[in-house]
Amino acid sequence: MISVAIKRRLGEFTLDVAFEGAANGVTALFGPSGAGKSATLAAIAGSGMIEAGRIVLGDRVLFDHGSRVNVPPRARRIGWVFQDARLFPHLRVDANLRYGLKRAPGPHRIGFDQVVATLDIGHLLRRGVRDLSGGERQRIALGRALLSQPELLLLDEPLAALDGARKDEILAYIARLKADFALPMLYVTHSPDEVRAVADHVVMLEHGRVVATGGPSIVGGDRITARIVARDRDGVLIRVPRGDVTTGDRLDLLIDR
């Protein structure tokens, strides 16, 4: 399990968040651009100064302001996948993957062949990075992060640069990672569809603070066109189209007046 309680000033912006992520599975950090999602990942990974707080991963304290514990980034055992794959362009796919394995301390719980099989990348191993599609690059980035033997995987909007079909493909692979590696993951997104596809738990952020936590249903769905059909002193009666809406769902309503 990952437990986070941090306070960090970023210029005029103050990040002040506290939450817990599942021991196995995906915790989505969900919110609009500028909410503090990526800054939260950076703080967990050890990038930048934290003014106060505590970060615990499993039974290891990564940061504790009160006791002056601050584990260096390379020793935190955290894998990180960004919007852009950040592969080494001068290395082939095989060498990119093995770079993560080479830098990982033993013993190696996650094996090379297992990662290759899970991500279906065996046919790509001899290719150069420039010959890969966007979706293939992200699969290699996922594989390299896994082979670093992380105890936590950070996914910072990994689908942002992909088209619809490639997004669905990578989401399916992330779901396979959950099943095959029993690894906690923090997944940053502002897409309700991505949350519903892979998240087990959701932390909603706005203006650098946690505003809600819960299951994937708290992010709501696509914007629904609604109509005001009555008004009185107590408020308004709104009619929405019949659809897949249940009690407790969060909805974005576009009012048709």
Secondary structure as the mmCIF struct_conf table of DSSP 4:
data_model
#
loop_
_struct_conf.conf_type_id
_struct_conf.id
_struct_conf.beg_label_comp_id
_struct_conf.beg_label_asym_id
_struct_conf.beg_label_seq_id
_struct_conf.end_label_comp_id
_struct_conf.end_label_asym_id
_struct_conf.end_label_seq_id
STRN STRN1 ILE A 2 LEU A 10
TURN_TY1_P TURN_TY1_P1 GLY A 11 GLU A 12
STRN STRN2 PHE A 13 GLY A 21
BEND BEND1 ALA A 23 ASN A 24
STRN STRN3 GLY A 25 PHE A 30
TURN_TY1_P TURN_TY1_P2 SER A 33 GLY A 34
BEND BEND2 ALA A 35 GLY A 36
HELX_RH_AL_P HELX_RH_AL_P1 LYS A 37 ALA A 45
TURN_TY1_P TURN_TY1_P3 GLY A 46 GLY A 46
BEND BEND3 GLY A 48 GLY A 48
BEND BEND4 GLU A 51 GLU A 51
STRN STRN4 ALA A 52 LEU A 57
TURN_TY1_P TURN_TY1_P4 GLY A 58 ASP A 59
STRN STRN5 ARG A 60 ASP A 64
TURN_TY1_P TURN_TY1_P5 HIS A 65 ARG A 68
STRN STRN6 VAL A 69 ASN A 70
HELX_RH_3T_P HELX_RH_3T_P1 PRO A 73 ALA A 75
BEND BEND5 ARG A 76 ARG A 76
STRN STRN7 ILE A 78 VAL A 81
BEND BEND6 GLN A 83 ASP A 84
TURN_TY1_P TURN_TY1_P6 PRO A 89 HIS A 90
BEND BEND7 LEU A 91 LEU A 91
STRN STRN8 ARG A 92 ARG A 92
HELX_RH_AL_P HELX_RH_AL_P2 VAL A 93 LYS A 102
TURN_TY1_P TURN_TY1_P7 ARG A 103 ARG A 103
BEND BEND8 ALA A 104 ALA A 104
HELX_LH_PP_P HELX_LH_PP_P1 PRO A 105 PRO A 105
BEND BEND9 GLY A 106 PRO A 107
BEND BEND10 ARG A 109 ILE A 110
HELX_RH_AL_P HELX_RH_AL_P3 PHE A 112 LEU A 119
TURN_TY1_P TURN_TY1_P8 ASP A 120 ASP A 120
HELX_RH_3T_P HELX_RH_3T_P2 GLY A 122 LEU A 124
TURN_TY1_P TURN_TY1_P9 LEU A 125 ARG A 126
BEND BEND11 ARG A 127 ARG A 127
STRN STRN9 GLY A 128 GLY A 128
HELX_RH_3T_P HELX_RH_3T_P3 VAL A 129 ASP A 131
BEND BEND12 LEU A 132 LEU A 132
HELX_RH_AL_P HELX_RH_AL_P4 GLY A 134 LEU A 147
TURN_TY1_P TURN_TY1_P10 SER A 148 SER A 148
BEND BEND13 GLU A 151 GLU A 151
STRN STRN10 LEU A 152 ASP A 156
BEND BEND14 GLU A 157 GLU A 157
TURN_TY1_P TURN_TY1_P11 PRO A 158 ALA A 161
BEND BEND15 LEU A 162 LEU A 162
HELX_RH_AL_P HELX_RH_AL_P5 GLY A 164 PHE A 181
STRN STRN11 PRO A 184 THR A 189
BEND BEND16 HIS A 190 HIS A 190
HELX_RH_AL_P HELX_RH_AL_P6 PRO A 192 VAL A 198
BEND BEND17 ASP A 200 ASP A 200
STRN STRN12 HIS A 201 GLU A 206
TURN_TY1_P TURN_TY1_P12 HIS A 207 GLY A 208
STRN STRN13 ARG A 209 GLY A 214
BEND BEND18 GLY A 215 GLY A 215
HELX_RH_3T_P HELX_RH_3T_P4 PRO A 216 VAL A 219
BEND BEND19 ASP A 222 ASP A 222
STRN STRN14 ILE A 224 ASP A 232
TURN_TY1_P TURN_TY1_P13 ARG A 233 ASP A 234
STRN STRN15 GLY A 235 ARG A 239
BEND BEND20 ARG A 242 ASP A 244
TURN_TY1_P TURN_TY1_P14 THR A 247 GLY A 248
STRN STRN16 LEU A 253 ASP A 256
#
